[in-house]
Amino acid sequence: MRMVLGLLTLDIVCVVLSFALAAYMRDHLLGPSNWAFVLVVILPTYVVAAANAHAYSAASTQDPFQAIAKSLQAFLFSLGVAIFAAFALKTTYTFPRLVVSLGSAVAIVMLSTGRYLFARHLDQIIGGSPFSVVLLRDGDAPIPTASFSIIMPMDGTFDPESHDPVMYDRLATSLAHADRVIVACRADRRVAWAHALKGANIQGEIFVPELDMLAPLGIASYGNTPTLIIANGPLGLVDRSVKRAFDIVLAGTALLVLLPLFIIVAILIKRDSPGPILFTQTRIGRSNQMFRMKKFRSMYVDGSDGAGHRSTDRDDNRVTRIGRFIRRTSIDELPQILNVLNGDMSIVGPRPHALGSRAADKLFWEVDHRYWHRHAAKPGLTGLAQVRGFRGATIVEADLENRLQADLEYLENWSIWRDLKITFMTFRVLLHRNAF
């Protein structure tokens, strides 16, 4: 309740302060106005729309960006309702356009900032975690590697195969304040536990260790038979169009803006050492298909490693003088803009790897069997792994595993807003300690 009321209060304060500030500025410049009608329509509409969009649900409060998205969705809807109401009722005097325009802009910023901070510091704001997750352990079943509010052994306490009303009552009493219940049990007991939890009026789940290998994305059905979704197909037509438009606009603009830099770097490369300006290398792209990726040449021609068997060392003698500078500043990656325009790559996605790339003397796909999963989307000029600092040589297996985990997380939670966020965050890591 503290979480919901706290977030609701925050939203109301943000909206009211935004329009009050806008009205104050407008009245100071143009004289007094009657702007109460704006809040009378927007505020209640926003609260209802936000509740309908589940903006105060547990999922929203645990993901800052989902919390922001739900809030802005509700605010834009309420703004549209207010504009329509003003038009229909012909109340343009009580609907000052400057207040609405400026107030809406400020409200979007305040709601986004406020909800982000609220979600990030939820435990500190409300005095502890609002979610109670209980693990019911049946017998000696393995315990999931996670943090639980309480672990309750079921030995002699509750038997799902014994349809005893007293036992069911005891279980209901024990779980009365839980938000989520997870059962760890033997495979032959899962059906019985599923029946027991379906009537418990609580979010019930069963721990299935085998799913860790399958890594399912969801549940579907074919005919009357349920199935596990273990891989998504391509993005829908609209999402693909939005992502491709984003790539073309950003890559085309970047190419025009950076053209003078391209020319300067090309001249410096030719003056520094003999050989071509661009270095092309076969990399693994979408659907595990290979393509030729472009980079500014940063090594001497006789030291270039086309297969990528050897990672670049910090003081690698294969790197030219200008090569050290363009690698340290990530300028060597800029020709991949041409790959983006050609459709081989995207602005954001898992970084493409060379065929011979290794971690701890193992090929990447020998380190983790999930490696091939990352190729379900176009490789990117930048990616979630890069903005988290996972770049440079892969000396130990963890160097690859960290990147792989970030890539898979990106694939499972794609949105154009996340692409924008990663793009902006990339500027923070252009100069990185592992860029050499």
C-alpha positions in Angstrom: 0.0 0.0 0.0 2.9 2.4 0.8 4.3 1.6 -2.6 1.1 2.3 -4.5 0.1 5.4 -2.5 3.6 6.7 -2.7 3.8 6.4 -6.5 0.2 7.8 -6.9 1.2 10.8 -4.7 4.3 11.3 -6.8 2.4 11.3 -10.0 -0.2 13.8 -8.7 2.5 16.1 -7.4 4.4 16.0 -10.6 1.4 16.9 -12.8 0.1 19.6 -10.4 3.5 21.3 -10.0 4.2 21.1 -13.8 1.0 23.0 -14.7 1.3 25.3 -11.8 4.8 26.3 -12.9 3.6 26.8 -16.4 0.6 28.9 -15.3 2.9 31.0 -13.1 5.2 31.8 -16.0 2.3 32.4 -18.4 0.5 34.8 -15.9 3.7 36.6 -15.2 4.1 37.3 -19.0 0.6 37.7 -20.2 -1.6 38.3 -17.2 -3.9 36.1 -15.1 -5.6 33.1 -16.7 -8.1 30.6 -15.5 -6.3 27.3 -15.9 -8.0 25.1 -13.3 -10.1 23.4 -16.0 -6.9 21.8 -17.3 -6.2 20.1 -14.0 -9.9 19.2 -13.5 -9.8 17.2 -16.7 -6.2 15.9 -16.9 -5.7 14.8 -13.3 -8.5 12.4 -12.7 -8.2 11.1 -16.3 -4.6 10.5 -15.8 -5.1 8.5 -12.6 -7.8 6.3 -14.1 -5.7 5.7 -17.3 -2.6 5.0 -15.3 -4.4 2.5 -13.2 -5.9 0.9 -16.3 -2.4 0.6 -17.8 -1.1 -1.1 -14.7 1.2 1.8 -14.0 1.1 1.0 -10.3 1.6 -2.8 -10.6 4.5 -4.6 -9.1 6.1 -5.2 -12.6 6.1 -1.4 -13.3 7.6 -0.5 -10.0 10.5 -3.0 -10.5 11.4 -1.8 -14.0 12.2 2.0 -14.1 11.7 2.3 -17.9 8.4 0.3 -17.8 7.2 2.6 -15.0 8.0 5.6 -17.2 6.4 4.2 -20.3 3.2 3.4 -18.5 3.0 6.8 -17.0 3.7 8.7 -20.2 1.1 6.6 -22.0 -1.5 7.6 -19.4 -0.5 11.2 -19.5 -0.7 11.6 -23.3 -4.1 9.9 -23.2 -5.3 12.3 -20.5 -3.9 15.3 -22.4 -5.8 14.2 -25.5 -9.0 13.9 -23.5 -8.5 17.5 -22.1 -7.9 18.9 -25.6 -11.0 17.2 -26.9 -13.0 18.4 -23.9 -11.9 22.0 -24.5 -12.8 21.8 -28.1 -16.2 20.2 -27.6 -17.2 22.6 -24.7 -15.6 25.7 -26.4 -13.7 26.6 -23.3 -10.6 28.0 -25.0 -10.4 30.8 -22.4 -10.1 28.3 -19.6 -7.7 26.3 -21.6 -4.7 28.6 -22.2 -2.5 27.0 -24.9 0.8 28.2 -23.4 0.0 26.7 -20.1 -1.0 23.4 -21.7 2.1 23.2 -24.0 4.6 24.2 -21.4 2.9 22.3 -18.6 2.8 19.1 -20.7 6.5 19.4 -21.5 7.5 19.9 -17.9 5.1 17.1 -16.7 6.7 14.6 -19.1 10.1 15.5 -17.7 9.0 15.4 -14.1 7.0 12.2 -14.4 9.9 10.5 -16.1 12.5 11.6 -13.6 10.3 11.1 -10.6 9.3 7.5 -11.6 12.8 6.6 -12.5 14.1 7.7 -9.1 11.2 6.0 -7.3 11.7 2.7 -9.0 15.5 2.8 -8.5 15.2 3.6 -4.8 12.0 1.8 -4.0 13.3 -0.1 -0.9 14.7 3.1 0.7 11.6 5.2 -0.1 9.0 2.9 1.4 11.2 1.3 4.1 11.9 -2.1 2.7 10.9 -4.4 -0.1 7.2 -4.5 -0.7 7.2 -8.0 -2.2 7.2 -11.2 -0.3 8.4 -14.3 -2.2 8.1 -17.6 -0.5 9.8 -20.9 -1.5 8.0 -24.1 -0.6 10.6 -26.9 -0.6 9.2 -30.4 -0.9 11.6 -33.0 0.3 15.2 -32.6 -0.8 14.5 -30.8 -4.1 17.2 -28.4 -5.2 16.8 -24.8 -4.1 16.9 -22.1 -6.8 19.8 -19.7 -6.6 17.8 -16.6 -5.6 16.9 -14.6 -2.6 13.6 -15.5 -0.9 11.7 -13.8 1.9 11.3 -17.2 3.5 12.0 -20.9 2.7 9.3 -23.2 4.1 10.1 -27.0 4.2 7.0 -29.0 3.4 8.1 -32.2 5.1 5.1 -33.4 7.1 3.4 -30.0 6.8 1.5 -30.2 3.5 1.1 -33.0 1.1 -0.5 -31.9 -2.2 -1.5 -35.5 -3.0 -3.5 -35.7 0.2 -6.8 -33.8 -0.3 -7.2 -32.8 3.3 -9.1 -29.6 4.0 -7.2 -29.0 7.2 -3.9 -29.1 5.3 -5.2 -26.7 2.7 -6.3 -24.3 5.4 -2.9 -24.5 7.1 -1.2 -23.7 3.7 -3.5 -20.8 3.0 -2.8 -19.3 6.4 0.9 -19.7 5.9 0.8 -17.9 2.5 -1.8 -15.2 3.4 0.7 -12.4 3.0 2.9 -13.7 0.2 2.9 -12.0 -3.2 4.5 -14.9 -5.0 5.0 -18.6 -4.2 7.6 -20.9 -5.8 7.6 -24.6 -5.3 10.7 -26.7 -5.5 9.7 -30.4 -5.8 10.5 -33.7 -7.6 9.3 -34.0 -11.2 6.6 -36.6 -10.2 5.1 -34.2 -7.7 4.7 -31.1 -10.0 1.2 -31.9 -11.2 -0.1 -32.4 -7.6 1.5 -29.1 -6.6 0.0 -27.3 -9.6 -3.5 -28.4 -8.6 -2.8 -27.3 -5.0 -1.7 -23.8 -6.0 -4.4 -23.1 -8.6 -7.0 -22.5 -6.0 -4.7 -20.7 -3.5 -5.5 -17.2 -4.9 -1.9 -16.3 -5.2 0.7 -16.2 -7.9 2.0 -19.8 -7.8 5.0 -21.1 -9.8 6.9 -24.4 -9.9 10.7 -24.5 -10.2 11.7 -26.7 -13.1 15.5 -26.9 -13.3 15.4 -28.5 -16.8 14.1 -25.2 -18.2 17.4 -23.6 -17.5 18.8 -25.5 -20.5 15.8 -24.8 -22.7 15.6 -21.1 -21.7 11.9 -20.8 -22.8 10.5 -17.4 -23.6 6.9 -18.2 -22.8 4.0 -20.6 -23.2 2.0 -21.2 -26.3 -0.2 -24.0 -27.7 -0.7 -25.9 -30.9 -4.2 -27.3 -31.1 -5.0 -28.4 -27.6 -1.4 -29.1 -26.6 0.6 -26.6 -24.6 4.1 -25.9 -25.9 7.1 -23.9 -24.7 8.3 -21.0 -26.8 12.1 -21.3 -27.0 12.7 -18.8 -29.7 10.9 -15.8 -31.1 10.7 -15.2 -34.8 11.7 -11.8 -36.3 10.2 -8.6 -35.0 6.7 -7.8 -36.3 6.4 -5.7 -39.5 5.8 -2.5 -37.6 8.7 -3.0 -35.2 11.1 -4.0 -38.0 10.1 -0.9 -40.0 10.6 1.3 -37.0 14.0 -0.2 -36.2 15.1 0.0 -39.8 14.0 3.6 -40.2 15.9 4.4 -37.0 19.0 2.8 -38.4 18.8 4.6 -41.8 18.1 8.0 -40.3 20.8 7.8 -37.7 23.4 6.1 -39.9 22.7 8.5 -42.8 22.9 11.6 -40.6 26.1 10.3 -38.9 27.7 9.6 -42.3 27.1 13.2 -43.5 28.2 14.7 -40.2 31.3 12.5 -39.9 32.4 12.7 -43.6 35.2 15.2 -42.9 36.5 12.9 -40.1 36.4 9.9 -42.5 38.5 11.8 -45.0 41.1 12.9 -42.3 41.4 9.4 -40.8 41.8 7.9 -44.3 44.6 10.3 -45.1 46.4 9.6 -41.8 46.1 5.8 -42.2 47.7 6.0 -45.7 50.5 8.3 -44.5 51.1 6.1 -41.4 51.6 2.7 -43.1 51.2 1.1 -46.6 48.0 -0.8 -47.2 44.2 -0.3 -47.7 42.3 2.2 -45.7 39.6 -0.2 -44.7 40.0 -3.6 -43.1 37.2 -6.0 -43.8 36.6 -9.2 -41.9 34.1 -12.0 -42.0 31.8 -11.9 -39.0 28.7 -13.8 -37.9 25.5 -11.9 -38.4 21.7 -12.3 -38.1 20.4 -15.9 -38.5 24.0 -17.1 -38.1 24.8 -15.8 -41.7 28.2 -14.4 -42.4 28.9 -11.0 -43.7 31.9 -8.7 -44.4 32.3 -6.1 -41.7 34.2 -2.9 -42.3 36.6 -1.1 -40.0 39.4 1.5 -40.5 42.6 -0.4 -40.7 44.5 -0.1 -37.4 47.2 -2.7 -37.9 50.1 -3.3 -40.3 48.9 -5.3 -43.2 51.2 -8.3 -42.5 49.9 -8.4 -38.9 46.2 -8.3 -39.7 44.3 -11.3 -38.4 41.5 -12.0 -40.8 40.0 -14.9 -38.8 40.3 -13.1 -35.4 42.2 -15.9 -33.7 44.3 -13.5 -31.6 42.7 -10.7 -29.5 44.5 -7.4 -29.5 46.8 -6.9 -26.6 47.3 -3.6 -24.7 50.8 -3.1 -26.2 50.2 -5.1 -29.4 53.1 -4.5 -31.9 50.7 -5.2 -34.8 48.9 -1.9 -34.2 50.1 1.2 -36.0 50.6 4.6 -34.5 47.3 6.1 -35.9 45.7 2.7 -35.2 46.3 3.1 -31.4 44.5 6.4 -31.5 41.5 5.3 -33.5 41.1 2.1 -31.5 41.3 4.0 -28.2 38.6 6.5 -29.3 36.5 3.8 -31.2 36.9 5.8 -34.4 38.0 2.5 -36.1 34.4 1.2 -35.8 32.8 4.1 -37.7 32.9 2.5 -41.2 30.3 0.0 -39.9 27.9 2.8 -40.6 28.1 1.6 -44.2 27.2 -1.9 -43.0 24.2 -0.4 -41.3 23.0 1.4 -44.4 23.6 -1.8 -46.4 21.3 -3.7 -44.0 24.0 -6.1 -42.7 24.0 -4.4 -39.3 21.9 -2.3 -37.1 22.8 0.7 -34.9 22.0 -1.3 -31.8 22.4 -5.1 -31.4 24.8 -7.8 -30.3 28.3 -7.0 -31.5 29.4 -9.3 -34.3 32.4 -11.6 -33.6 35.0 -13.0 -35.9 34.9 -16.7 -36.7 38.1 -17.5 -34.8 37.4 -15.4 -31.7 38.4 -17.2 -28.5 38.0 -16.9 -24.7 40.4 -18.8 -22.6 41.7 -20.6 -25.7 38.2 -21.8 -26.5 36.1 -20.8 -29.5 33.2 -18.7 -28.3 30.5 -21.3 -28.9 32.6 -23.8 -27.0 32.4 -21.6 -23.9 28.6 -21.4 -23.7 26.1 -23.3 -25.8 23.8 -20.3 -25.8 26.3 -18.4 -27.9 24.3 -19.0 -31.2 21.1 -17.6 -29.6 22.6 -14.0 -29.8 22.3 -14.1 -33.6 18.5 -13.9 -33.7 18.9 -10.2 -34.5 21.1 -8.0 -36.7 24.5 -7.3 -35.1 24.9 -3.8 -33.8 27.4 -0.9 -34.0 26.9 -0.7 -30.3 25.0 -2.9 -27.8 23.9 -3.4 -24.2 27.1 -5.3 -23.4 29.2 -2.4 -24.6 27.4 0.3 -22.6 27.9 -2.0 -19.5 31.6 -1.9 -20.1 32.0 -5.5 -21.5 34.5 -4.9 -24.3 38.1 -5.5 -25.2 40.0 -8.8 -25.2 38.3 -12.0 -24.0 41.0 -13.4 -21.7 38.9 -15.6 -19.5 35.5 -17.3 -20.1 33.7 -14.7 -18.0 34.7 -12.0 -20.5 32.4 -13.7 -23.0 29.7 -14.9 -20.6 29.1 -11.3 -19.4 28.7 -10.1 -22.9 26.5 -13.0 -23.9 24.2 -12.5 -20.9 23.7 -8.8 -21.9 23.1 -9.7 -25.5 20.4 -12.2 -24.6 18.8 -9.8 -22.2 18.6 -7.2 -25.1 17.0 -9.7 -27.4 14.3 -10.7 -24.9 13.4 -7.0 -24.0 13.8 -5.1 -27.3 12.0 -1.8 -27.8 12.9 1.3 -29.8 13.1 3.3 -26.6 15.8 0.9 -25.3 17.7 1.3 -28.6 17.6 5.1 -28.1 18.8 4.7 -24.5 21.7 2.5 -25.5 22.7 4.8 -28.3 22.9 7.8 -25.9 24.7 5.7 -23.3 27.3 4.7 -25.9 28.9 8.2 -25.8 29.9 7.5 -22.2 32.0 4.5 -23.2 33.7 5.7 -26.4 36.8 6.2 -24.4 37.2 3.0 -22.4 40.1 1.3 -20.5 39.6 -1.8 -22.6 39.7 0.0 -25.9 43.2 -0.8 -27.3 
